[in-house]
Amino acid sequence: MRYNNKRLILVLLALPLWLAGCATTPPSNTDDICAIFKEKDGWYHDAADSARKWNTPIATMMATMHQESRFVHDAKPPRTKILWIFPGPRPSDAYGYSQALGTTWRGYQRSTGNYRGDRDDFEDAIDFIGWYHNTSQRQCRIQPNDTYHLYLAYHEGQGGFNRRTFRNKTWLKNVAKKVSARANTYQRQLNSCEASLKKRKKFLGIF
């Protein structure tokens, strides 16, 4: 009996570490939104909550996150190179699933009151993306399902978008086309599985 009790204690102690690992590792198949949501319990409901709150399609938000971080929770921009060899500073303090800059994240927190939000938490990051796209819809007069222009505004900022700073950035417009195409793919996939995803509940009410 004493052995069984010790074994139970070890399992209970290990459970938070296991859950944390499951929550932070990237999805196995980032090309299939149904596979992502089936693997990551709770992500669909977090994305759906953000979509309802910010009037932005789930597929658009998830395609944006895919482009920014490939769903890596602690993603950072690659370091610059000094003399083409030595690691230099990072070009910005962008961080997390959404690659939000520190100043922009703080603006999101002030606007929404989500002061406990973390850039490496999926629920907070997807809410940030929805908030940002909603702001772009209002300030830049972009339609909610216009992923191409929403991503340009996400990258350049609303002010930059309105000044058309992307006009001569062919590389950026090509990236925006990729994000738009992925959103369309994600939406077609989601149409086939969303009904079943709506029936799923968060594991232990938290993931």
C-alpha positions in Angstrom: 0.0 0.0 0.0 2.9 2.4 0.9 4.5 1.7 -2.5 1.2 2.5 -4.3 0.9 5.8 -2.4 4.5 6.8 -3.3 3.7 6.0 -6.9 0.6 8.1 -6.9 2.5 11.0 -5.4 5.2 10.8 -8.1 2.5 10.7 -10.8 0.8 13.8 -9.3 4.1 15.6 -9.1 4.9 14.8 -12.7 1.5 15.7 -14.1 2.1 19.5 -14.1 5.4 19.1 -16.0 3.7 16.8 -18.5 0.8 19.2 -19.0 3.2 22.1 -19.4 5.2 20.2 -22.1 2.0 19.3 -24.0 0.9 22.9 -23.8 4.1 24.5 -25.2 5.4 22.1 -27.8 4.4 23.1 -31.4 1.7 21.0 -33.1 2.9 18.0 -35.0 1.2 19.0 -38.3 1.0 22.8 -38.7 -0.4 22.5 -42.2 -3.8 21.1 -41.0 -5.9 23.3 -38.7 -8.1 20.3 -37.8 -5.1 18.3 -36.7 -3.8 21.3 -34.7 -7.0 21.8 -32.8 -7.4 18.0 -32.2 -3.9 17.8 -30.8 -4.0 20.9 -28.7 -7.0 20.7 -26.3 -8.4 24.1 -25.7 -6.8 25.9 -28.6 -10.0 25.8 -30.7 -12.1 27.3 -27.9 -9.5 30.0 -27.3 -9.4 30.9 -31.0 -13.2 30.8 -31.2 -13.5 33.1 -28.2 -11.1 35.6 -29.9 -13.0 35.3 -33.2 -16.3 36.2 -31.5 -14.8 39.0 -29.5 -12.8 40.7 -32.3 -14.8 39.8 -35.4 -11.8 38.1 -37.1 -12.0 34.6 -38.6 -10.2 31.8 -36.8 -8.4 30.8 -40.0 -7.0 34.3 -40.5 -5.7 34.5 -36.9 -4.1 31.0 -37.1 -2.5 31.7 -40.5 -1.0 34.9 -39.0 0.3 32.9 -36.0 1.8 30.2 -38.3 3.7 32.9 -40.3 5.0 34.7 -37.2 6.1 31.8 -35.0 5.1 28.4 -36.5 3.3 28.0 -33.2 6.6 28.1 -31.2 5.6 29.6 -27.8 8.9 31.3 -27.1 9.9 32.2 -30.6 12.3 35.2 -31.1 13.7 36.9 -34.2 17.1 35.4 -35.3 20.1 37.2 -34.1 22.0 39.5 -36.5 25.6 38.7 -37.5 28.7 40.7 -36.7 31.3 40.4 -39.4 29.0 37.7 -40.9 30.2 35.2 -38.2 29.6 36.3 -34.6 26.1 36.4 -33.1 24.8 40.0 -32.7 21.8 41.5 -31.1 18.3 40.6 -32.2 16.6 43.1 -34.5 13.7 43.6 -32.1 12.1 42.3 -28.9 9.4 40.5 -30.7 8.5 37.4 -28.7 6.1 34.5 -28.5 3.4 32.9 -30.6 2.3 36.3 -32.1 5.8 37.9 -32.3 4.3 40.9 -30.7 6.7 43.8 -29.8 6.9 44.7 -26.2 5.4 48.2 -26.8 2.6 46.8 -28.9 1.9 44.1 -26.3 1.7 46.7 -23.5 -0.8 48.7 -25.7 -2.9 45.6 -26.0 -2.8 45.1 -22.3 -3.9 48.7 -21.6 -6.7 48.5 -24.2 -8.1 45.1 -23.0 -7.2 45.1 -19.3 -5.4 41.8 -19.8 -2.4 42.8 -17.7 -1.7 39.2 -16.7 -1.4 38.2 -20.4 1.8 36.5 -21.6 3.1 36.5 -25.1 4.1 32.8 -24.7 0.6 31.8 -23.7 -1.6 30.6 -26.7 -4.9 32.0 -25.3 -3.4 35.5 -24.7 -1.5 35.4 -28.0 -4.5 34.5 -30.2 -6.5 37.2 -28.3 -3.8 39.7 -29.2 -3.9 38.8 -32.9 -7.6 39.1 -32.9 -7.4 42.5 -31.2 -4.7 43.7 -33.6 -6.6 42.6 -36.7 -9.8 44.2 -35.3 -7.9 47.5 -34.8 -6.6 47.3 -38.4 -10.2 46.7 -39.6 -11.3 49.9 -38.0 -8.2 52.1 -38.6 -7.3 50.9 -42.0 -10.8 50.1 -43.3 -9.9 46.4 -44.0 -12.6 43.7 -44.2 -12.5 41.0 -41.6 -11.8 38.2 -44.1 -9.2 40.2 -46.1 -6.2 38.2 -44.7 -3.8 39.7 -47.3 -4.2 43.3 -46.2 -4.7 42.4 -42.5 -1.3 40.7 -42.6 0.3 43.7 -44.3 -1.1 45.9 -41.5 0.1 43.4 -38.9 3.6 43.6 -40.2 3.8 47.4 -41.0 1.5 48.7 -38.2 -1.7 50.5 -38.9 0.1 53.8 -39.5 2.6 52.2 -41.9 -0.2 50.5 -43.7 -2.1 53.7 -44.2 1.1 55.3 -45.5 1.5 52.3 -47.8 5.0 51.5 -46.6 4.6 48.1 -48.1 4.2 49.4 -51.6 7.8 48.7 -52.7 8.3 45.6 -50.5 7.8 42.8 -53.0 9.0 40.2 -50.5 6.5 41.3 -47.9 3.6 41.3 -50.4 4.6 37.7 -51.4 4.6 36.7 -47.7 1.1 38.2 -47.3 -0.1 36.2 -50.3 1.2 33.0 -48.6 -0.6 33.9 -45.4 -3.8 34.6 -47.3 -3.5 31.3 -49.1 -2.9 29.5 -45.8 -6.0 31.1 -44.3 -8.1 29.9 -47.2 -6.7 26.4 -46.8 -7.3 26.5 -43.0 -10.9 27.7 -43.6 -11.7 24.8 -45.9 -10.2 22.4 -43.4 -12.1 24.0 -40.5 -15.4 23.7 -42.4 -15.0 19.9 -42.3 -14.2 19.6 -38.6 -15.5 22.6 -36.7 -18.8 20.9 -35.7 -16.9 18.2 -33.9 -14.4 20.7 -32.3 -17.3 22.6 -30.8 -18.4 19.5 -28.9 -15.0 19.1 -27.2 -14.3 20.4 -23.8 -11.1 21.8 -22.4 -9.0 19.1 -20.6 -9.4 19.6 -16.8 -11.1 22.9 -17.8 -7.7 24.6 -18.4 -6.1 23.3 -21.7 
